[in-house]
């Protein structure tokens, strides 16, 4: 049986039957068939048909979803029979139970019916799939091969049968390898597959039988050999297998790093011997100079001329011994030629003639291994040298080259490369700086749009239009070598990416104008672009008025863009207003003031207290211990980050006799406070009797009404007395 679970082979099983005539007489008309009882989904609803072309007996369920069948793939006498087992759905049974061997044989021989379950939704069915062997001689073996398969259609079954036929042919041509051994050449090889009786063949088809028994012996084997075998005992014929016997013959021996080895003034006189293969059990080197080694690789130093026999004996991983030998030749080289000048410098693409003043023939090579001879004599001409190079010079004695002398030839071409950049000076306007990378040359000749200039390494060129600008630089260095490079500058217009209006804090003196993208910009004060005030990435412009403007041109790619007008607008100052529950305090009756913010129009606040402390709360409470004038400030920061500052002054006195009454402040208030000219009394009624005293207790004035002219008063602290209660105020 052959079965696999691969993608292409998972839908079939191959069954091989070995039919062997062990009698002494031939057998005629031998029938072999498989009896299959089909039960697809339900026993009572299956049908069976025969596809003669594919030699296939197949069945499927009533819904035509599942197909299965058995095919014979190596016969010309295909037999297929269909059997109705029951009386379902208008079908009639073909047999009586039990179905005896005699009845089965009779059905195969005499009943030509090859369909079943034809009526209604089908029936409980079975079928025979097989073949007839017309003649089987005594001792003859024939194979009968069936394919059991399943699928979703008849075409799928046929495709599986075709794939199975190809797979079976491959199996028969290349039987599975189950016996593998490696021996030394000339040894005996015994094939002993296992505890059974086997037939042994020289071919995979079993046509040429070469032995029979429990094992097979091959004496004095000289070459790799493949033997085929299958089991043959009372149980029948087994599947063909392969036995492979390899001869352990090494393909390589050893290598010599330098042969011949030349002894010279400066070269190394050592040789490395490397054995193959690398997985041998042992290595045994014998060198003629009296040395031995058991290493796989061995380096030996030689200092005398001669021929040296080298022998290596290797014991392979399989215990086979192999011996190899070779000869190393060691030769003394002549002395190198005595060459005084071994270094030359030339300009690129020039010729160089090298003359060596020695009265002997010399040999010029391109490489140090001296395998590429250029010429011989005492001079050589090297033409059009376009890169650093070298020649190798040797002399010869007794037809042996000396070690070469290397002559280095350096090819020079001065660096003529140059770069474009912007001149940050506003006076340079729409111009480009062109600067050579190397400023050490003797001369610089510029060609700019056909205009020839002899200048320094740095020149400035004004760009008058958007056309391509041509630049060429020719330089000459101190050796007289020249180099030339051409470049084209293609101006390209880029837009100015910036907001149309920049809002500025009210107290700013300078504004930074910074376009969104990196580049070089021209900043003008007028739309006609006549007054260039700055050139660069950004411009820090002094602020003169609350509203101004600037015109920006993008000159990054050396082309003036259309000007972008930007309006510069200062924001008005908006001081935060501080509200105090009491702007005048007498420590005799109250020591605390509450301060709040009138409108919460800023994103952030910070209080500055008289004692230097700070706070960010929206409402604060502050206590006093000493009389005096105390100033509070509040910094409000808006969404642009601009700061606005509001102030309030709290007057604190310590006059126990004045009896400043908080209840009075709820009925009467004074404004403004501090005041300069007039002091107004805010109350529900007109005050009929009041007087004013100074901080020393002196009465200054008395009267009635709600308006008091205090312009004649000296600056200081005063108290308004109403109903023997005091309200303080300040005269500026």
For each residue, the residues with C-beta under 8 A, 3 or more apart:
1: 13 14 15 16
2: 13 14 16 167 168 171 239
3: 9 13 14
4: 9 10 167
5: 9 10
6: 9 10
7: 10
8: 163
9: 3 4 5 6 12 163 164 167
10: 4 5 6 7
11: 149 150 151 156 160
12: 9 147 148 149 150 160 161 163 164
13: 1 2 3 147 148 149
14: 1 2 3 145 146 147 164 167 168 171
15: 1 34 145 146 147 148
16: 1 2 143 144 145 168 239
17: 32 143 144 145 146
18: 141 142 143 236 237 238
19: 30 32 133 136 141 142 143 144
20: 139 140 141 232 236 237
21: 26 27 136 137 138 139 140 141
22: 139
23: 27 138
24: 138
25: 138
26: 21 135 136 137 138
27: 21 23 30 133 135 136
28: 134 135 136
29: 132 133 134
30: 19 27 132 133 136
31: 79 105 108 109 130 131 132 133
32: 17 19 130 131 133 144
33: 79 81 108 128 129 130 131
34: 15 70 128 129 130 146
35: 104 126 127 128
36: 57 70 126 127 128 129
37: 85 126
38: 46 48 59 68 125 126 127
39: 42 43 46 124
40: 46 59 60 61 66 68
41: 45 61 62 63 65 66
42: 39 45 46 61 62
43: 39 46 86 124
44: 86 88 89 121 122 123 124
45: 41 42 61 62 88 89 117 121 122 123
46: 38 39 40 42 43 59 60 61 62 117 122 123 124 125
47: 59 60 62 115 116 117 118 122 123 125
48: 38 57 58 59 82 83 115 116 117 125 126 127
49: 57 58 59 82 114 115
50: 56 57 58 80 82 114 115
51: 54 55 56 58 154 158
52: 55 78 80
53:
54: 51 71 157 158 161
55: 51 52 71 72 73 75 78 80
56: 50 51 69 70 71 80 129 157 158 161
57: 36 48 49 50 69 70 71 80 81 82 114 127 128 129
58: 48 49 50 51 67 68 69 70 154 157
59: 38 40 46 47 48 49 67 68 69 117 125 127
60: 40 46 47 64 65 66 67 68
61: 40 41 42 45 46 64 65 66 122
62: 41 42 45 46 47 121 122
63: 41
64: 60 61
65: 41 60 61 152
66: 40 41 60 61 150 152
67: 58 59 60 150 151 152 153 154 156 157
68: 38 40 58 59 60 148 149 150 151 157
69: 56 57 58 59 129 148 149 150 157
70: 34 36 56 57 58 127 129 146 147 148 149
71: 54 55 56 57 129 146 147 149 157 161
72: 55 75 78 129 130 131 144 145 146 147
73: 55 145 146 147 161 164 165 168
74: 143 144 145 168
75: 55 72 78 131 144
76:
77: 131 132 133 134
78: 52 55 72 75 130 131
79: 31 33 108 128 129 130 131 132
80: 50 52 55 56 57 114 127 128 129
81: 33 57 107 108 111 112 113 114 127 128
82: 48 49 50 57 113 114 115 116 117 125 127
83: 48 94 95 107 113 116 125 126 127 128
84: 87 91 92 93 94 116 117 123 124 125
85: 37 93 94 95 123 124 125 126
86: 43 44 91 93 123 124
87: 84 91 92 93 123
88: 44 45 91 120 121 122 123 124
89: 44 45 117 119 120 121 122 123
90: 119 120
91: 84 86 87 88 116 117 118 119 120 122 123
92: 84 87
93: 84 85 86 87 96
94: 83 84 85 107 111 113 116
95: 83 85 99 103 107
96: 93 99 103
97:
98:
99: 95 96 103 104
100: 103 104
101: 104 105
102: 105 106
103: 95 96 99 100 106 107
104: 35 99 100 101 107 108 128
105: 31 101 102 108 109
106: 102 103 109 110 111
107: 81 83 94 95 103 104 110 111 128
108: 31 33 79 81 104 105 111 128 130
109: 31 105 106
110: 106 107
111: 81 94 106 107 108
112: 81
113: 81 82 83 94 116
114: 49 50 57 80 81 82
115: 47 48 49 50 82 118
116: 47 48 82 83 84 91 94 113 123 125 126 127
117: 45 46 47 48 59 82 84 89 91 122 123 124 125
118: 47 91 115
119: 89 90 91 122 123
120: 88 89 90 91 123
121: 44 45 62 88 89
122: 44 45 46 47 61 62 88 89 91 117 119 125
123: 44 45 46 47 84 85 86 87 88 89 91 116 117 119 120
124: 39 43 44 46 84 85 86 88 117
125: 38 46 47 48 59 82 83 84 85 116 117 122
126: 35 36 37 38 48 83 85 116
127: 35 36 38 48 57 59 70 80 81 82 83 116
128: 33 34 35 36 57 79 80 81 83 104 107 108
129: 33 34 36 56 57 69 70 71 72 79 80 146
130: 31 32 33 34 72 78 79 108 144
131: 31 32 33 72 75 77 78 79 144
132: 29 30 31 77 79
133: 19 27 29 30 31 32 77 136 142 144
134: 28 29 77
135: 26 27 28
136: 19 21 26 27 28 30 133 140 142
137: 21 26 140
138: 21 23 24 25 26
139: 20 21 22
140: 20 21 136 137
141: 18 19 20 21 206 237
142: 18 19 133 136
143: 16 17 18 19 74
144: 16 17 19 32 72 74 75 130 131 133
145: 14 15 16 17 72 73 74 168
146: 14 15 17 34 70 71 72 73 129
147: 12 13 14 15 70 71 72 73 160 161 164 165
148: 12 13 15 68 69 70
149: 11 12 13 68 69 70 71 157 160 161 164
150: 11 12 66 67 68 69 157 160
151: 11 67 68 156 157 159 160
152: 65 66 67 156
153: 67 156 157
154: 51 58 67 157 158
155: 158 159
156: 11 67 151 152 153 159 160
157: 54 56 58 67 68 69 71 149 150 151 153 154 160 161
158: 51 54 56 154 155 161 162
159: 151 155 156 162 163
160: 11 12 147 149 150 151 156 157 163 164
161: 12 54 56 71 73 147 149 157 158 164 165
162: 158 159 165 166
163: 8 9 12 159 160 166 167
164: 9 12 14 73 147 149 160 161 167 168
165: 73 147 161 162 168 169
166: 162 163 169 170
167: 2 4 9 14 163 164 170 171
168: 2 14 16 73 74 145 164 165 171 172
169: 165 166 172 173
170: 166 167 173 174
171: 2 14 167 168 174 175 176
172: 168 169 175 204 205 240
173: 169 170 204 205
174: 170 171 204 242
175: 171 172 204 228 239 240 241 242
176: 171 239 241 242
177: 180 241 242 243 244
178: 193 241 242 243
179: 191 193 241 242 243 244
180: 177 243 244 246
181: 189 244 245 246
182: 245 246 247 248 318
183: 187 188 189 221 245 246 247 248 318 320
184: 187 247 248 316 318 319 320 321
185: 221 222 247 248 249 320
186: 220 221 222
187: 183 184 220 221
188: 183 217 218 219 220 221
189: 181 183 217 218 221 225 245
190: 215 216 217 218
191: 179 200 215 216 217 218 227 229 243 245
192: 214 215
193: 178 179 196 198 215 229 231 241 243
194:
195: 214
196: 193 214 231 232 233 238
197: 212 213 214 231 232 233
198: 193 212 213 214 215 216 229 230 231 232 238
199: 206 209 211 212 229 230 232 237
200: 191 209 210 211 212 216 227 228 229
201: 204 205 206 207 208 209 210 227 228 229 240
202: 208 210 227 228
203: 206 207 208 228
204: 172 173 174 175 201 228 240 242
205: 172 173 201
206: 141 199 201 203 209 228 230 240
207: 201 203
208: 201 202 203
209: 199 200 201 206 212
210: 200 201 202 216 227
211: 199 200 216
212: 197 198 199 200 209 232
213: 197 198 216
214: 192 195 196 197 198
215: 190 191 192 193 198
216: 190 191 198 200 210 211 213 227 229
217: 188 189 190 191
218: 188 189 190 191 221 225 227 245
219: 188
220: 186 187 188
221: 183 185 186 187 188 189 218 225 245 247
222: 185 186 247
223: 247
224: 244 245 246 247
225: 189 218 221 244 245
226: 242 243 244 245
227: 191 200 201 202 210 216 218 242 243 245
228: 175 200 201 202 203 204 206 240 241 242 243
229: 191 193 198 199 200 201 216 240 241 243
230: 198 199 206 237 238 239 240 241
231: 193 196 197 198 235 237 238
232: 20 196 197 198 199 212 237 238
233: 196 197 236
234:
235: 231
236: 18 20 233
237: 18 20 141 199 230 231 232
238: 18 196 198 230 231 232 241
239: 2 16 175 176 230
240: 172 175 201 204 206 228 229 230
241: 175 176 177 178 179 193 228 229 230 238
242: 174 175 176 177 178 179 204 226 227 228
243: 177 178 179 180 191 193 226 227 228 229
244: 177 179 180 181 224 225 226
245: 181 182 183 189 191 218 221 224 225 226 227
246: 180 181 182 183 224
247: 182 183 184 185 221 222 223 224
248: 182 183 184 185 316 317 318 320
249: 185 322
250: 253 276 277 314 316 322
251: 276
252: 255 276 277
253: 250 275 276 312 322 324 326
254: 273 274 275 276 310 312 324 326
255: 252 273 274 276
256: 259 271 272 273 310 326 328
257: 271 272 273 274
258: 261 262 271
259: 256 271 326 328 329
260: 328 329 330 331
261: 258 269 271 302 328 329 330 331
262: 258 267 331 332 333 400 403
263: 267 269 302 303 305 330 331 332 333
264: 267 332 333 336 402 403
265: 333 335 336 403
266: 403
267: 262 263 264 333 403
268:
269: 261 263 301 302 303
270: 299 300 301 302
271: 256 257 258 259 261 299 300 302 328
272: 256 257 297 298 299
273: 254 255 256 257 285 297 298 299 300 310 312
274: 254 255 257 296 297
275: 253 254 278 280 283 285 296 297 312 314
276: 250 251 252 253 254 255
277: 250 252 280 316
278: 275 296
279: 317
280: 275 277 283 296 314 315 316 317
281: 315 316 317 319
282: 294 314 315
283: 275 280 293 294 295 296 312 313 314
284: 292 294 312 313 314
285: 273 275 291 292 293 294 295 298 310 311 312
286: 292 310 311 312 313
287: 290 291 292 293 300 308 310
288: 308 309 310
289: 300 302 308
290: 287
291: 285 287 300
292: 284 285 286 287
293: 283 285 287 298
294: 282 283 284 285
295: 283 285 298
296: 274 275 278 280 283
297: 272 273 274 275
298: 272 273 285 293 295
299: 270 271 272 273
300: 270 271 273 287 289 291
301: 269 270
302: 261 263 269 270 271 289 308 328 330
303: 263 269
304: 330
305: 263 330 331 332
306: 329 330
307: 327 328 329 330
308: 287 288 289 302 327 328 329 330
309: 288 325 326 327
310: 254 256 273 285 286 287 288 325 326 327 328
311: 285 286 323 324 325
312: 253 254 273 275 283 284 285 286 323 324 325
313: 283 284 286 321 322 323 324
314: 250 275 280 282 283 284 321 322 323 324
315: 280 281 282 319 320 321
316: 184 248 250 277 280 281 319 320 321 322
317: 248 279 280 281
318: 182 183 184 248
319: 184 281 315 316
320: 183 184 185 248 315 316
321: 184 313 314 315 316
322: 249 250 253 313 314 316
323: 311 312 313 314
324: 253 254 311 312 313 314
325: 309 310 311 312
326: 253 254 256 259 309 310
327: 307 308 309 310
328: 256 259 260 261 271 302 307 308 310
329: 259 260 261 306 307 308
330: 260 261 263 302 304 305 306 307 308
331: 260 261 262 263 305 400
332: 262 263 264 305
333: 262 263 264 265 267 400 401 402 403
334: 395 396 397 398 400 401 402
335: 265 395 402
336: 264 265 394 395 402 403 404 405
337: 356 358 360 362 393 394 395 402 405
338: 358
339: 342 356 358 393 405 407
340:
341: 344 407
342: 339 405 406 407 408
343: 407 408 410
344: 341 352 354 407 408 409 410
345: 409 410 412 479
346: 350 351 352 385 409 410 411 412
347: 350 411 412 413 479 480 481 482
348: 385 386 387 411 412 413 481 483
349: 384 385 386
350: 346 347 384 385
351: 346 381 382 383 384 385
352: 344 346 381 382 385 409
353: 379 380 381 382
354: 344 379 380 382 391 407
355: 378 379
356: 337 339 362 378 379 393
357: 378
358: 337 338 339 362 378
359:
360: 337 378 395
361: 376 377 378 395 396
362: 337 356 358 376 377 378 393 394 395
363: 370 373 376 393 394 395 396 401
364: 373 374 375 376 380 391 392 393
365: 368 370 371 372 373 374 391 392 393 394 404
366: 372 374 391 392
367: 370 371 372 392
368: 365 392 404 406
369:
370: 363 365 367 373 392 394 401 404
371: 365 367
372: 365 366 367
373: 363 364 365 370 376
374: 364 365 366 380 391
375: 364 380
376: 361 362 363 364 373
377: 361 362 380
378: 355 356 357 358 360 361 362
379: 353 354 355 356
380: 353 354 364 374 375 377 391
381: 351 352 353
382: 351 352 353 354 385 389 391 409
383: 351
384: 349 350 351
385: 346 348 349 350 351 352 382 389 409 411
386: 348 349 411
387: 348 411
388: 408 409 410 411
389: 382 385 409 411
390: 406 407 408 409
391: 354 364 365 366 374 380 382 406 407 409
392: 364 365 366 367 368 370 404 405 406 407
393: 337 339 356 362 363 364 365 404 405 407
394: 336 337 362 363 365 370 401 402 403 404 405
395: 334 335 336 337 360 361 362 363 401 402
396: 334 361 363 399 400 401 402
397: 334 400 402
398: 334
399: 396
400: 262 331 333 334 396 397
401: 333 334 363 370 394 395 396 404
402: 264 333 334 335 336 337 394 395 396 397
403: 262 264 265 266 267 333 336 394
404: 336 365 368 370 392 393 394 401
405: 336 337 339 342 392 393 394
406: 342 368 390 391 392
407: 339 341 342 343 344 354 390 391 392 393
408: 342 343 344 388 390
409: 344 345 346 352 382 385 388 389 390 391
410: 343 344 345 346 388
411: 346 347 348 385 386 387 388 389
412: 345 346 347 348 477 479 481
413: 347 348 481 483
414: 438 441 475 476 477 481 482 483
415: 437 438 475 483
416: 436 473 474 475 483 484 485
417: 436 437 438 485
418: 434 435 436 437 471 473 485 487
419: 434 435 437
420: 432 433 434 487 489 558
421: 432 433 435
422: 432 433 520 535 555
423: 428 431 432 433 460 535
424: 428 535 536
425: 428 535
426: 429 532 533 534 535
427:
428: 423 424 425 431 433 460 535
429: 426 462 522 532 535
430: 462 463 464 522 555 558 560
431: 423 428 460 461 462 463
432: 420 421 422 423 460 461 463 469 489 558
433: 420 421 422 423 428 458 459 460
434: 418 419 420 446 448 458 459 460 461 471
435: 418 419 421 457 458 459
436: 416 417 418 439 441 444 457 458 473 475
437: 415 417 418 419
438: 414 415 417 441 457 475
439: 436 456 457 458
440: 477
441: 414 436 438 444 457 475 476 477 478
442: 475 476 477 478
443: 454 475 476
444: 436 441 454 455 456 457 473 474 475
445: 452 453 454 473 474 475
446: 434 452 453 454 455 459 471 472 473
447: 450 451 452 453 470 471 472 473 474
448: 434 451 453 459 461 469 470 471 472
449: 469 470
450: 447 470
451: 447 448
452: 445 446 447
453: 445 446 447 448 459
454: 443 444 445 446
455: 444 446 458 459
456: 439 444 459
457: 435 436 438 439 441 444
458: 433 434 435 436 439 455
459: 433 434 435 446 448 453 455 456
460: 423 428 431 432 433 434
461: 431 432 434 448 469 471
462: 429 430 431
463: 430 431 432 469 491 558 559
464: 430
465: 491
466: 491 493 559
467: 491
468: 488 489 490 491
469: 432 448 449 461 463 488 489 490 491 558
470: 447 448 449 450 486 488
471: 418 434 446 447 448 461 486 487 488 489
472: 446 447 448 484 485 486 487
473: 416 418 436 444 445 446 447 484 485
474: 416 444 445 447 482 483 484
475: 414 415 416 436 438 441 442 443 444 445 482 483 484
476: 414 441 442 443 480 481 482
477: 412 414 440 441 442 480 481 482 483
478: 441 442
479: 345 347 412
480: 347 476 477
481: 347 348 412 413 414 476 477
482: 347 414 474 475 476 477
483: 348 413 414 415 416 474 475 477
484: 416 472 473 474 475
485: 416 417 418 472 473
486: 470 471 472
487: 418 420 471 472
488: 468 469 470 471
489: 420 432 468 469 471 558
490: 468 469
491: 463 465 466 467 468 469 557 558 559
492: 557 558 559
493: 466 554 557 559 560 561
494: 517 519 554 556 557 559 561
495: 554 561 562 564
496: 515 521 552 553 554 561 563 564
497: 515 516 517
498: 513 514 515 516 552 564 566
499: 502 566
500: 565 566 567
501: 566 567 568 569
502: 499 511 513 566 567 568 569
503: 569 571 640
504: 508 511 543 568 569 570 571
505: 508 570 571 640 641 642 643
506: 570 571 572 573 642 644
507: 573 642 643
508: 504 505 511 543 570 642
509: 542 543
510: 540 541 542 543
511: 502 504 508 540 541 543 568
512: 538 539 540
513: 498 502 523 538 539 540 541 550 552 566 568
514: 498 537 538
515: 496 497 498 519 521 537 538 552 554
516: 497 498
517: 494 497
518: 537 556
519: 494 515 537 554 555 556
520: 422 535 536 537 554 555 556
521: 496 515 535 536 537 538 539 552 553 554 555 556
522: 429 430 529 532 534 535 552 553 555 560
523: 513 532 533 534 535 539 541 550 551 552 553
524: 527 529 530 531 532 533 550 551 552 553 563
525: 531 533 550 551
526: 529 530 531 551
527: 524 551 563 565
528:
529: 522 524 526 532 551 553 563
530: 524 526
531: 524 525 526
532: 426 429 522 523 524 529 535
533: 426 523 524 525 539 541
534: 426 522 523 539 541
535: 422 423 424 425 426 428 429 520 521 522 523 532 555
536: 424 520 521 539
537: 514 515 518 519 520 521
538: 512 513 514 515 521
539: 512 513 521 523 533 534 536 550
540: 510 511 512 513
541: 510 511 513 523 533 534 548 550 568
542: 509 510
543: 504 508 509 510 511 548 568 570
544: 548
545: 548 570
546: 569 570
547: 567 568 569 570
548: 541 543 544 545 567 568
549: 565 566 567 568
550: 513 523 524 525 539 541 565 566 568
551: 523 524 525 526 527 529 563 564 565 566
552: 496 498 513 515 521 522 523 524 563 564 566
553: 496 521 522 523 524 529 560 561 562 563 564
554: 493 494 495 496 515 519 520 521 560 561
555: 422 430 519 520 521 522 535 558 559 560 561
556: 494 518 519 520 521
557: 491 492 493 494
558: 420 430 432 463 469 489 491 492 555
559: 463 466 491 492 493 494 555
560: 430 493 522 553 554 555
561: 493 494 495 496 553 554 555 564
562: 495 553
563: 496 524 527 529 551 552 553
564: 495 496 498 551 552 553 561
565: 500 527 549 550 551
566: 498 499 500 501 502 513 549 550 551 552
567: 500 501 502 547 548 549
568: 501 502 504 511 513 541 543 547 548 549 550
569: 501 502 503 504 546 547
570: 504 505 506 508 543 545 546 547
571: 503 504 505 506 638 640 642
572: 506
573: 506 507 644
574: 601 636 638 644
575: 636 644 645 646
576: 597 598 599 601 602 605 634 635 636 644 645 646
577: 597 598 599 646
578: 595 596 597 598 632 634 646 647 648
579: 595 596 597 598
580: 583 593 594 595 648 650
581: 593 594 595
582: 585 590 593 650 662 665
583: 580 648 649 650 651 673
584: 650 651 652 653 660 673 727 728 729 730
585: 582 590 591 592 593 624 650 651 652 653
586: 589 590 652 653 654 655 656 658 660 726 728
587: 590 591 624 625 626 627 652 653 654
588: 654 655 656 658 659 660
589: 586 659 660 661 662
590: 582 585 586 587 660 662
591: 585 587 623 624 625
592: 585 621 622 623 624
593: 580 581 582 585 621 622 624 650
594: 580 581 619 620 621
595: 578 579 580 581 607 619 620 621 622 632 648
596: 578 579 618 619
597: 576 577 578 579 600 605 618 619 634
598: 576 577 578 579
599: 576 577
600: 597 618
601: 574 576 636 638
602: 576 605 636 637 638 644
603: 637 638 639
604: 616 636 637
605: 576 597 602 616 618 634 635 636 637
606: 614 615 616 634 635 637
607: 595 614 615 616 617 620 632 633 634
608: 612 614 632 633 634 635
609: 612 613 614 615 622 632
610: 630 631 632
611:
612: 608 609
613: 609
614: 606 607 608 609
615: 606 607 609 620
616: 604 605 606 607
617: 607 620
618: 596 597 600 605
619: 594 595 596 597
620: 594 595 607 615 617
621: 592 593 594 595
622: 592 593 595 609 632
623: 591 592
624: 585 587 591 592 593 627 630 650 652
625: 587 591
626: 587 652 654
627: 587 624 652 653 654
628: 652
629: 649 650 651 652 730
630: 610 624 649 650 652
631: 610 647 648 649
632: 578 595 607 608 609 610 622 647 648 649 650
633: 607 608 645 646 647
634: 576 578 597 605 606 607 608 645 646 647
635: 576 605 606 608 643 644 645
636: 574 575 576 601 602 604 605 643 644 645 646
637: 602 603 604 605 606 641 642 643 644
638: 571 574 601 602 603 641 642 644
639: 603
640: 503 505 571
641: 505 637 638
642: 505 506 507 508 571 637 638
643: 505 507 635 636 637
644: 506 573 574 575 576 602 635 636 637 638
645: 575 576 633 634 635 636
646: 575 576 577 578 633 634 636
647: 578 631 632 633 634
648: 578 580 583 595 631 632
649: 583 629 630 631 632 674
650: 580 582 583 584 585 593 624 629 630 632
651: 583 584 585 629 717 728 730
652: 584 585 586 587 624 626 627 628 629 630
653: 584 585 586 587 627 658 695 717 728
654: 586 587 588 626 627
655: 586 588 658 660 695 719 726
656: 586 588 659
657: 697
658: 586 588 653 655 719 726 728
659: 588 589 656 724 725 726
660: 584 586 588 589 590 655 664 665 719 725 726 727 728
661: 589 664 665 725 726
662: 582 589 590 665 666
663: 666 667
664: 660 661 667 668 722 723 725 727
665: 582 660 661 662 668 669 727
666: 662 663
667: 663 664 683 684
668: 664 665 681 682 683 687 722 727
669: 665 681 682 683 727
670: 673 675 679 680 681 682 720 727 729
671: 675 679 680 682
672: 675 679 680
673: 583 584 670 679 729 730
674: 649 729 730 731 732
675: 670 671 672 678 679 710 729 730 731 732
676: 711 731 732
677: 709 710 711
678: 675 707 708 709 710 711
679: 670 671 672 673 675 707 708 710 720 729
680: 670 671 672 706 707 708
681: 668 669 670 687 690 706 707 708 720
682: 668 669 670 671 706
683: 667 668 669 686 687 706
684: 667
685:
686: 683 704 705 706
687: 668 681 683 690 704 705 706 722
688: 704
689: 702 704 722
690: 681 687 702 703 704 708 720 721 722
691: 699 701 702 703 720 721
692: 699 700 701 702 708 710 718 719 720 721
693: 697 698 699 700 718 719 721
694: 697 698 700 716 717 718 719
695: 653 655 716 717 718 719
696:
697: 657 693 694
698: 693 694
699: 691 692 693 702
700: 692 693 694 713 718
701: 691 692 708
702: 689 690 691 692 699
703: 690 691 708
704: 686 687 688 689 690
705: 686 687 708
706: 680 681 682 683 686 687
707: 678 679 680 681
708: 678 679 680 681 690 692 701 703 705 720
709: 677 678 712
710: 675 677 678 679 692 713 718 731
711: 676 677 678
712: 709
713: 700 710 716 718 731
714: 731
715: 731 732
716: 694 695 713 730 731
717: 651 653 694 695 728 729 730 731
718: 692 693 694 695 700 710 713 728 729 730 731
719: 655 658 660 692 693 694 695 726 727 728 729
720: 670 679 681 690 691 692 708 726 727 728 729
721: 690 691 692 693 724 725 726
722: 664 668 687 689 690 725 727
723: 664
724: 659 721
725: 659 660 661 664 721 722
726: 586 655 658 659 660 661 719 720 721
727: 584 660 664 665 668 669 670 719 720 722
728: 584 586 651 653 658 660 717 718 719 720
729: 584 670 673 674 675 679 717 718 719 720
730: 584 629 651 673 674 675 716 717 718
731: 674 675 676 710 713 714 715 716 717 718
732: 674 675 676 715
